[in-house]
Amino acid sequence: MIKILFNDALESFLNIPSTLLRCLRYYLSPEGKQILKSFQNFCEIDNIHRLILVGHSYNYFASLIPYYYINSSIEVSVLQAKQVKSRECILIEPDEFVTYCHPHKYAKDAVFVFVTRTGSTQVYQSIEKLHKFEIDHQKIGVVSNNPKLKSNCNFYFPLLCGDEKVIGSNSFPADILVLYFLTRAFMNQEPIPKSIEDEIRQMIFEIKFYQQDWKFHVSSLNDFLGVDYNFLYFISKGTSLSVAYQGALNSKAYLRLFGEGISIGLFLHGPFQIIDNSFRCILLVSDETSIEDTVNLINIASKKLGSGRIILINNSRALSSLGRANRNVWVFEHTTQNPFLAPIFEMVVLNYLFLDQALRRGVIE
């Protein structure tokens, strides 16, 4: 069994703001702007309607951000999501792509983008499969921290996350940010207008501010959760599902605690019946489209079927007020209103929560 060292994990988490800032600065530079502009022009001139994203684990989860940006008609309070384009996004796991996907089904009006920090065997096999089926090299892109992959694609989007001592700690938030820029370019929108640049800089500042007193925040959260449970649900909807899935993966990977990421809708149609007093849940909500479902879930879990404990991480004042009215709910409200950026902050909170839980459970050195 591999044990993560506390100092290694803490160092990885503390590097997240600098990783995000490095990515932002690069894609605001002439070189970064040119990469996004070239991709944007290619998609427009070649009449590309479909973005196919291929990636493992946290790379796959981060790809949910483009999925909801492109496919959703959700009305949110951010300008960039209100423009509806006749385009779609498809997510495919590399193993599935290599085994089952027939590239010619999508090739006519699609661009294939592989999301991978270093480049797994399955990613290389997936790219080789495109070449085997004679898919135009111009239709292949890669989001990666490995410049050696440049020769395998037409569009290379640097991730700039550096080396990681905790897998996904910096690459997951960097994935989200870079894919957000790429997606806006795909939708023929200005990738980083001043308003979004300001949002990102403010979020980075808020993350730094949170990190200064992370022990206080997570100590309160974990005092509330306790350690007398052996299963942790991560329930969410929309873009925050990316964090629910990643949270469940990290819970098993280095907290050594069984966890499951699941949507609110799926949970309310069957699994809710297992709720009892030992039920523990991290509820992640980054928009106001699911307040009724969220409140229903809270009531079922903390009143009707048991007195389970729920940590609600969200960015809505209205939802926070409803959550605080329940003594079995601990509310953490953050200020990142953009639902396509909010998952970055949500994951930061979970990282430190896991770090403290790992210390309490004795699974970290």
N, C-alpha and C positions, 0 to 999 in steps of 0.2 A: 504494500500500500504506500502510495506517495503522499507525504505530508508536506503541506505548504508552510513556509516560515512566515511568521507574523510580519517581520520587517520587509520581506519581499512583497507580500500582498499589499501592505500599506504604501510602499514605494510605488507600486504599480498604480494604485488608485490615486495617489497624489499627483501622478503625471498626467492624468486625464485632461485637466484644463490646458496644459501646455500642448498636448497632442491636438486638441480641438483648435487651439489658436494657430498652431502650425499649419493645419489643413486649411483653415480660413484664409490665412495670409497667402498660402500658395495659390489657391484658386481665385484670389483677388489680384495676383501678380499677372503681368503680361503673358507669361508662359501658361499659367493655369487658365486664364481667360480664353486663350487661344485653343486649348484642348476642348473646353466646353463649347466654344463657338464652332469649332470644326465638327463636333458631334451633332450639334444643333442643326447646322447647315446640311449635313449629310442626311439626317432624318427628314428634313423638309424637302430637299431636292429629290431624294430617292423615294419619297412618299412612304416612309416607314410608319406603320400604324401599331406595331406590336413590340413591346420591350420584354424580352425573355431573360430572366435573371436566374443564374445557376450558382448555388453555393451550399456549403455544409453548415450545420449547427448554427452558431451565432451569425455567420454570414447569411444564412437562409433567413434567420429571424429578422435581421436588420432589413432584409429585402421586403419585409411587410410594409415598410414605410412607403416605398414607391407603389406597392400594390394598392394601398388605400388612397394614395394621392391620385393615381391615374384612374382607378376603377370606381371610386366612390363618388356619389353625387351629394355627399354630406354637405350641408350648409354650415360652415364654421366661420368664426369671426376673423379669419385671416384672408387677405385679398387674393393670395395666390391660389387658393383652392376653389374659388368661385367661377373660374373659367373652365367650362366643360369642353373637352376635346373628344373626338371620335377615335380614341386610342385605348389600348388595353395593356395590362401587365400580367405576365404569367410567371409563376415561381416553380422551379423544378430543382429537386435535390440531385446532385451529381450521379449518385448510384442509379437513381431512376432514369436520369437522362441517358446514361451509357447503356442501360439494359432495355429500356422501353421506348424512348423518344425517337420518332422518325423526323429528322430535321426538315425534310421536304414539305412536311405538313405546314410549317411556319415560315419557310425560307423566303417566300415571295415578298412579304411586306414586314419582315421582322429583323430586329437586331439582337444578337445574343451577347449578353454581358455576364462574365464569370466573376464572382465575388469571392476572393480568397486571399488570406494574409500572405501566405508563402507559396501556395500552389500544391494541392494534394494530388496524389496519383490519379484519382477519379476526375479531377479538373483537367489534367493533361489528356486523359483518355477521352473526355467529352470534347475537347478542342480537336483532337485527332479525328474524332468521329465526324465533326463538321467538315474537316478537310477531306475525309474519305468520301463523304456525300457531295463533295465539290461545292460546298456553300461558299459564297463569295467572301474572301478574306476581309473585305471592307466592312462586313456585317458582324465582325467579332470584336468585342471589347473586353477589357479586364480591369477590375478594381482590385489593386493589390499593393502590398508592401515590397514585392519582389520584382525589381526591374528586369530580371532575366526573362520575365514573361512578355516583355515588349515585342519580341520577335514572333510571338504566337498570335498577335492581334493587330488590328488597325488602330484601335483607340485604347490607350493605356492611361488609367486614372490613378495617380499615386495616392496611397493611403496614408503614408507618413506617420505611422503609429509606432515605429521602432520595434525593438525587441520587447518581449513580454515574459515576466516571471509567473504571472497568472493569466492563463489562456483567455483571450477575449476581453481582458480588462480595459485595454486601450483600443484594440481593433474594433470592438463592437460599437462604441460611440463614434469612432472615426468612420466606420462603415455607414452608419446612419447619416452622418453629416455629408459625406462625399456622394452617397446615393441620392440625397436630397437635392444637391446641386445638379447632378446628372439628370435626375427626373424632371426638374424644371426646364433644363435644356431640351430634353426629349419632348416636352409639352410646348416647345417653342416660346418659352417665357424667359425673361431676363433671369439668369441663374442666381445672381446674388445682388438684388437691388439694395439700396441703402437701408431700407426699412428692415430687411431680413438680416443684413449685416449687423445692424444695431441690436436686433433680437438675439443673435448668436453671441455677440460680445456681452450683452447683459446676462445671458444664461451662464457664460463662462465665469463672469464675476460672481454670480450667485453660487455656483459650484465651489469656487474658491472660498467664499464666505461660509458656506456650509461645512467645508472641510476643516476650517479653523476650530470648529466646536463639534466635530462629528461624534466624539465620545459621549457628550451630553445628550445629543439627539437619539443615537441608537441605544444608549443605556435605558432611556425612558421607553423606547419601543420594545426592547427585549425584556425589560422588567414587566411590561404589560403582557407580552406573549408567554413568558416563562420558558421552561425547558421540559415540562412534563407532557410532551406530545411527541409522536413519531412520524407525523405526516403533515406536510404543509402545502396547502393549495395556493396557487397563483391564478386569480380569476380576473378577467379583463374583457375589453372589447375594443375594436378599432386598432389604432396604431399602437396602443399600449400592450396589445397581445404579443408584440415582439419582445417586450420586457418580461411578460408572464412566462413565455417559453424559455427565455434565457435564464430567468430566475429559477425555474424548475430544474434546468440543466445544472446550474451552479450549485443549487441546493444538494443535488446528488453528488456532484463532482468533487467539491471541496468542503462542503459542510457535512457530508456523509449522512444526509437526512433525505428521506423519500419526499419528493415533491412532484406536483403535476401542474402544468400550465393548461388552462382551459378557458373557453369563452363563457361569458355570463349566460348566454342563451343555451349552450350545451349543458352547463351545470344545472340550470333550472329545469331541465327536462330529464331527470333521472337521478344523477349523482347526489342531488340535494338530500335524498332520503337517508344517506349515511350520516348526516349531521348529528352530533351529540355534544356533550359538554366539553369534550376534548378537541373539538373542531378548531383548527387554526387556519387563518386565511390572510393572504396579502391581496387586497383589492386595488387594482390599478385602473384609473380612469383619467383620460386626457382630453375629453370633450364633454359637452353637456347633452349628448344625444341619448344617454342611457340612465338618466336620473331615476326614472320610475323603476326600471329593472334593478338598478343598484340598490335602491331603498327596499325593494321587495326581497332581494337576496339578503340584505342586512337583517331584516325583520325575521326571515325564515331561520337564519343561522344563529341569531342571538336571542330570539324570543320564542318562536313557535315550536321548533324542534330541539332546542337545546340552548345553552348559554355559551356558545362558542365565542372566540375572540377574533376580531377582525382589525387589521391595520389598513386604513383607507389612505392611499397616496393619490392625490388628485390636484387639480388646478382650478377648481370651481368653488367660489365662495358659497353659492347656494347649496351645493352638495356637502360641503364641509359643515355647514350649519346643521343640516339634517343628520349628519354622522355624529356630531358632537352631542346631540340630544340622546344618544344611546350610550350607556355606561360600558357596554361591551365592544365599543368601537374606539380605536385610537386614530385620530385624524392627523395626517401630515399634509399640509397644503403648501404647494410651491407656486412660483410666480411665472413659470414658462407657459404662456398661453397657447403658443403655436403647437397644435397637436402632432405635427411632424417633427418637432424638436423636443417636445416634452419627454419622450421615452429616454432621451439621454440623461436628463436629470433623475428620472425615476430609477434608472439603473445605478446611478451614483448612490442613491439612498439605500438600495438593496445591497450594494457592495459592502458598505460599512455595517449594515445590519448583519450580514453573513459573517463578517470579520469578528464582530463582537460575539455572535452566537457560537462561532467556532472555538473561541477562547473559553466560553462557558461550558461547552461540551467536551473540551479537551482534545479536539481533533486538529489543532494547529499548534505549531511549536513557536 
